[in-house]
Amino acid sequence: MIPKKTITTPPKHLVTGRLGENLAVAFLQKKGWHVVAKNWKHGRGEIDIIAWETENRLVFVEVKTRSSEAFGGPEGAVTAHKQALIAKTAGLYMESVGYDWEIRFDVVAIVLCRGKLIDLRHIEDAFFP
């Protein structure tokens, strides 16, 4: 007897998050940015988007997506702890590629309602740990 394969649907928050990241990448590319990595991981840390804004500035972008702003804007979820983890992971990325020049940390906050874009805010220089 052949076992049946179970098809599982990813949790809604993961689907929403991936949609938000894809919207953020498209937004940045439309601005002329060159995305070099998406969901770059090292240990417990992850950088949602790593992109060149200019030839001389590498930007690490945290994307936060929510289905409403009932409990505050998505950018509020980038806590001091999260910032520290992003900074540490960014340092590891820079070591891995031999980069030691100008960087910046941005946040893209996205609000979706039933899969439709309601708001997208790009907060440049959102933090520097």
PyRosetta script that sets phi, psi and omega in degrees:
from pyrosetta import init, pose_from_sequence

init()
pose = pose_from_sequence("MIPKKTITTPPKHLVTGRLGENLAVAFLQKKGWHVVAKNWKHGRGEIDIIAWETENRLVFVEVKTRSSEAFGGPEGAVTAHKQALIAKTAGLYMESVGYDWEIRFDVVAIVLCRGKLIDLRHIEDAFFP")
pose.set_psi(1, 133.0)
pose.set_omega(1, -179.3)
pose.set_phi(2, -89.7)
pose.set_psi(2, 125.8)
pose.set_omega(2, 179.8)
pose.set_phi(3, -67.7)
pose.set_psi(3, 145.0)
pose.set_omega(3, 177.7)
pose.set_phi(4, -75.3)
pose.set_psi(4, 141.6)
pose.set_omega(4, 176.2)
pose.set_phi(5, -87.3)
pose.set_psi(5, 133.2)
pose.set_omega(5, 177.7)
pose.set_phi(6, -94.6)
pose.set_psi(6, 127.2)
pose.set_omega(6, 177.0)
pose.set_phi(7, -98.6)
pose.set_psi(7, 120.4)
pose.set_omega(7, 179.7)
pose.set_phi(8, -108.3)
pose.set_psi(8, 140.8)
pose.set_omega(8, 176.9)
pose.set_phi(9, -93.9)
pose.set_psi(9, 133.9)
pose.set_omega(9, 179.2)
pose.set_phi(10, -63.2)
pose.set_psi(10, 151.5)
pose.set_omega(10, 178.1)
pose.set_phi(11, -57.6)
pose.set_psi(11, 148.1)
pose.set_omega(11, -176.1)
pose.set_phi(12, -55.3)
pose.set_psi(12, -40.3)
pose.set_omega(12, -177.9)
pose.set_phi(13, -64.8)
pose.set_psi(13, -31.4)
pose.set_omega(13, 177.3)
pose.set_phi(14, -72.0)
pose.set_psi(14, -39.0)
pose.set_omega(14, 177.1)
pose.set_phi(15, -63.7)
pose.set_psi(15, -44.5)
pose.set_omega(15, 178.5)
pose.set_phi(16, -61.6)
pose.set_psi(16, -43.6)
pose.set_omega(16, 180.0)
pose.set_phi(17, -63.1)
pose.set_psi(17, -44.0)
pose.set_omega(17, 179.4)
pose.set_phi(18, -65.6)
pose.set_psi(18, -39.5)
pose.set_omega(18, 177.3)
pose.set_phi(19, -62.1)
pose.set_psi(19, -43.4)
pose.set_omega(19, 178.0)
pose.set_phi(20, -60.9)
pose.set_psi(20, -43.8)
pose.set_omega(20, 179.0)
pose.set_phi(21, -62.8)
pose.set_psi(21, -41.0)
pose.set_omega(21, 178.5)
pose.set_phi(22, -64.8)
pose.set_psi(22, -39.7)
pose.set_omega(22, 176.9)
pose.set_phi(23, -64.3)
pose.set_psi(23, -40.6)
pose.set_omega(23, 179.6)
pose.set_phi(24, -64.6)
pose.set_psi(24, -42.6)
pose.set_omega(24, 178.2)
pose.set_phi(25, -60.9)
pose.set_psi(25, -47.1)
pose.set_omega(25, 179.9)
pose.set_phi(26, -61.1)
pose.set_psi(26, -40.5)
pose.set_omega(26, 178.9)
pose.set_phi(27, -61.6)
pose.set_psi(27, -47.9)
pose.set_omega(27, -178.6)
pose.set_phi(28, -66.6)
pose.set_psi(28, -40.3)
pose.set_omega(28, 178.6)
pose.set_phi(29, -64.8)
pose.set_psi(29, -36.7)
pose.set_omega(29, 177.5)
pose.set_phi(30, -63.9)
pose.set_psi(30, -29.7)
pose.set_omega(30, 176.6)
pose.set_phi(31, -78.8)
pose.set_psi(31, -2.9)
pose.set_omega(31, 178.9)
pose.set_phi(32, 95.6)
pose.set_psi(32, 7.8)
pose.set_omega(32, 179.3)
pose.set_phi(33, -75.7)
pose.set_psi(33, 152.9)
pose.set_omega(33, 176.3)
pose.set_phi(34, -109.0)
pose.set_psi(34, 108.9)
pose.set_omega(34, -179.5)
pose.set_phi(35, -80.2)
pose.set_psi(35, 124.4)
pose.set_omega(35, -179.1)
pose.set_phi(36, -105.5)
pose.set_psi(36, -20.2)
pose.set_omega(36, 178.7)
pose.set_phi(37, -156.4)
pose.set_psi(37, 148.3)
pose.set_omega(37, 177.2)
pose.set_phi(38, -133.3)
pose.set_psi(38, 132.3)
pose.set_omega(38, -179.6)
pose.set_phi(39, 57.1)
pose.set_psi(39, 47.5)
pose.set_omega(39, 179.0)
pose.set_phi(40, -76.0)
pose.set_psi(40, 124.8)
pose.set_omega(40, -174.5)
pose.set_phi(41, -118.8)
pose.set_psi(41, 147.2)
pose.set_omega(41, 170.6)
pose.set_phi(42, -151.9)
pose.set_psi(42, 117.0)
pose.set_omega(42, -176.7)
pose.set_phi(43, 59.4)
pose.set_psi(43, -128.6)
pose.set_omega(43, -179.5)
pose.set_phi(44, -86.8)
pose.set_psi(44, -7.8)
pose.set_omega(44, -176.3)
pose.set_phi(45, -92.4)
pose.set_psi(45, 150.8)
pose.set_omega(45, 177.2)
pose.set_phi(46, -146.8)
pose.set_psi(46, 137.5)
pose.set_omega(46, 173.5)
pose.set_phi(47, -107.8)
pose.set_psi(47, 123.3)
pose.set_omega(47, -177.4)
pose.set_phi(48, -64.2)
pose.set_psi(48, -50.3)
pose.set_omega(48, -179.2)
pose.set_phi(49, -139.4)
pose.set_psi(49, 135.3)
pose.set_omega(49, 172.3)
pose.set_phi(50, -121.0)
pose.set_psi(50, 124.4)
pose.set_omega(50, -174.5)
pose.set_phi(51, -146.8)
pose.set_psi(51, 153.6)
pose.set_omega(51, 172.5)
pose.set_phi(52, -90.3)
pose.set_psi(52, 118.8)
pose.set_omega(52, 173.0)
pose.set_phi(53, -79.2)
pose.set_psi(53, -43.4)
pose.set_omega(53, 175.3)
pose.set_phi(54, -133.4)
pose.set_psi(54, 178.9)
pose.set_omega(54, 177.3)
pose.set_phi(55, -63.0)
pose.set_psi(55, -24.1)
pose.set_omega(55, -173.6)
pose.set_phi(56, -109.9)
pose.set_psi(56, 2.1)
pose.set_omega(56, -177.1)
pose.set_phi(57, -133.5)
pose.set_psi(57, 118.1)
pose.set_omega(57, 175.4)
pose.set_phi(58, -94.1)
pose.set_psi(58, 132.3)
pose.set_omega(58, -176.9)
pose.set_phi(59, -120.9)
pose.set_psi(59, 132.2)
pose.set_omega(59, 175.8)
pose.set_phi(60, -101.5)
pose.set_psi(60, 121.7)
pose.set_omega(60, -172.1)
pose.set_phi(61, -115.6)
pose.set_psi(61, 125.7)
pose.set_omega(61, 173.0)
pose.set_phi(62, -99.0)
pose.set_psi(62, 127.6)
pose.set_omega(62, -179.7)
pose.set_phi(63, -107.6)
pose.set_psi(63, 127.5)
pose.set_omega(63, 176.2)
pose.set_phi(64, -123.0)
pose.set_psi(64, 125.3)
pose.set_omega(64, -177.4)
pose.set_phi(65, -122.8)
pose.set_psi(65, 134.6)
pose.set_omega(65, 177.9)
pose.set_phi(66, -133.7)
pose.set_psi(66, 158.5)
pose.set_omega(66, 178.2)
pose.set_phi(67, -91.4)
pose.set_psi(67, -8.4)
pose.set_omega(67, 173.9)
pose.set_phi(68, -162.9)
pose.set_psi(68, 170.3)
pose.set_omega(68, 176.9)
pose.set_phi(69, -110.2)
pose.set_psi(69, 25.3)
pose.set_omega(69, -177.9)
pose.set_phi(70, -58.3)
pose.set_psi(70, -31.8)
pose.set_omega(70, -179.1)
pose.set_phi(71, -111.9)
pose.set_psi(71, 25.6)
pose.set_omega(71, -179.3)
pose.set_phi(72, 105.3)
pose.set_psi(72, 168.7)
pose.set_omega(72, -178.9)
pose.set_phi(73, -71.1)
pose.set_psi(73, 154.9)
pose.set_omega(73, 179.9)
pose.set_phi(74, -56.6)
pose.set_psi(74, -34.6)
pose.set_omega(74, -177.2)
pose.set_phi(75, -62.8)
pose.set_psi(75, -22.4)
pose.set_omega(75, 177.8)
pose.set_phi(76, -64.7)
pose.set_psi(76, -16.8)
pose.set_omega(76, 179.9)
pose.set_phi(77, -81.2)
pose.set_psi(77, -3.8)
pose.set_omega(77, 177.6)
pose.set_phi(78, -90.3)
pose.set_psi(78, 80.5)
pose.set_omega(78, -176.2)
pose.set_phi(79, -73.5)
pose.set_psi(79, 170.1)
pose.set_omega(79, 177.8)
pose.set_phi(80, -59.1)
pose.set_psi(80, -39.6)
pose.set_omega(80, 178.2)
pose.set_phi(81, -62.8)
pose.set_psi(81, -44.9)
pose.set_omega(81, 179.2)
pose.set_phi(82, -63.5)
pose.set_psi(82, -41.0)
pose.set_omega(82, 178.3)
pose.set_phi(83, -60.1)
pose.set_psi(83, -43.9)
pose.set_omega(83, 179.8)
pose.set_phi(84, -63.5)
pose.set_psi(84, -40.6)
pose.set_omega(84, 179.1)
pose.set_phi(85, -66.5)
pose.set_psi(85, -41.0)
pose.set_omega(85, 177.4)
pose.set_phi(86, -62.9)
pose.set_psi(86, -44.8)
pose.set_omega(86, -179.5)
pose.set_phi(87, -61.9)
pose.set_psi(87, -43.4)
pose.set_omega(87, 179.2)
pose.set_phi(88, -63.1)
pose.set_psi(88, -44.5)
pose.set_omega(88, 179.9)
pose.set_phi(89, -65.9)
pose.set_psi(89, -38.0)
pose.set_omega(89, 176.8)
pose.set_phi(90, -61.6)
pose.set_psi(90, -41.3)
pose.set_omega(90, 177.0)
pose.set_phi(91, -60.8)
pose.set_psi(91, -40.3)
pose.set_omega(91, 178.3)
pose.set_phi(92, -66.8)
pose.set_psi(92, -37.8)
pose.set_omega(92, 176.5)
pose.set_phi(93, -63.0)
pose.set_psi(93, -46.7)
pose.set_omega(93, -178.7)
pose.set_phi(94, -61.0)
pose.set_psi(94, -40.1)
pose.set_omega(94, 176.0)
pose.set_phi(95, -61.0)
pose.set_psi(95, -42.6)
pose.set_omega(95, -175.3)
pose.set_phi(96, -66.9)
pose.set_psi(96, -26.4)
pose.set_omega(96, -179.6)
pose.set_phi(97, -108.9)
pose.set_psi(97, 0.2)
pose.set_omega(97, 178.4)
pose.set_phi(98, 70.9)
pose.set_psi(98, 35.7)
pose.set_omega(98, -178.3)
pose.set_phi(99, -105.7)
pose.set_psi(99, 132.9)
pose.set_omega(99, 177.9)
pose.set_phi(100, -145.8)
pose.set_psi(100, 48.7)
pose.set_omega(100, -177.3)
pose.set_phi(101, -120.9)
pose.set_psi(101, -151.9)
pose.set_omega(101, -173.7)
pose.set_phi(102, -69.3)
pose.set_psi(102, 133.6)
pose.set_omega(102, 177.1)
pose.set_phi(103, -134.3)
pose.set_psi(103, 167.5)
pose.set_omega(103, 176.6)
pose.set_phi(104, -152.6)
pose.set_psi(104, 153.3)
pose.set_omega(104, 176.8)
pose.set_phi(105, -116.0)
pose.set_psi(105, 118.8)
pose.set_omega(105, 179.5)
pose.set_phi(106, -115.2)
pose.set_psi(106, 163.6)
pose.set_omega(106, 173.1)
pose.set_phi(107, -128.8)
pose.set_psi(107, 135.3)
pose.set_omega(107, 170.2)
pose.set_phi(108, -111.6)
pose.set_psi(108, 117.1)
pose.set_omega(108, -179.8)
pose.set_phi(109, -103.5)
pose.set_psi(109, 125.8)
pose.set_omega(109, -175.1)
pose.set_phi(110, -125.8)
pose.set_psi(110, 137.1)
pose.set_omega(110, 174.1)
pose.set_phi(111, -119.3)
pose.set_psi(111, 124.1)
pose.set_omega(111, 178.5)
pose.set_phi(112, -117.5)
pose.set_psi(112, 147.3)
pose.set_omega(112, 173.0)
pose.set_phi(113, -131.0)
pose.set_psi(113, 114.6)
pose.set_omega(113, -177.4)
pose.set_phi(114, 53.2)
pose.set_psi(114, 40.9)
pose.set_omega(114, 177.0)
pose.set_phi(115, 81.6)
pose.set_psi(115, 0.2)
pose.set_omega(115, 179.7)
pose.set_phi(116, -103.7)
pose.set_psi(116, 138.2)
pose.set_omega(116, -179.0)
pose.set_phi(117, -69.2)
pose.set_psi(117, 122.7)
pose.set_omega(117, 176.7)
pose.set_phi(118, -101.0)
pose.set_psi(118, -43.0)
pose.set_omega(118, -178.0)
pose.set_phi(119, -153.8)
pose.set_psi(119, 143.6)
pose.set_omega(119, 174.5)
pose.set_phi(120, -137.9)
pose.set_psi(120, 120.2)
pose.set_omega(120, 178.8)
pose.set_phi(121, -119.2)
pose.set_psi(121, 127.4)
pose.set_omega(121, 176.6)
pose.set_phi(122, -103.9)
pose.set_psi(122, 112.5)
pose.set_omega(122, -179.3)
pose.set_phi(123, -101.9)
pose.set_psi(123, 102.4)
pose.set_omega(123, -180.0)
pose.set_phi(124, -78.6)
pose.set_psi(124, 145.7)
pose.set_omega(124, 179.3)
pose.set_phi(125, 53.2)
pose.set_psi(125, 45.6)
pose.set_omega(125, -174.0)
pose.set_phi(126, -65.0)
pose.set_psi(126, -31.6)
pose.set_omega(126, 178.6)
pose.set_phi(127, -160.0)
pose.set_psi(127, 158.9)
pose.set_omega(127, 169.6)
pose.set_phi(128, -144.6)
pose.set_psi(128, 108.8)
pose.set_omega(128, -174.5)
pose.set_phi(129, -67.8)
pose.dump_pdb("model.pdb")
